């Protein structure tokens, strides 16, 4: 799942950079890295730290949340479903244990 999130962040980064008409070099200069680093972020070869994401958001004129748009909707529903299923299974297991103790 982490790799999928890294790819999503890279795609959002590339999309916003292109919308603004910035080259990788332009963006790299704005945040103090080399253009190769921007390439690696966009390709998800290198992970974005929270601090780097914060700097990129500022340089691109967006909130940090921008990078997660689309991801949260797609992944949130699955995560909620998984958590609900796990809670149900735990509840059923507890119920079974209580019944066997009462007998």
Buried (B, 14 or more C-beta within 10 A) or exposed (E): EEEEBBBBBBBBBBEBBEEEEBEBEBBBBBBEBEBEBBBBBBEBEBBBEEEBBEBBBEBBEBEEEBBBEEBEEEBEEEEEEEEEEEEEEEEEEEEEEEEEEEE
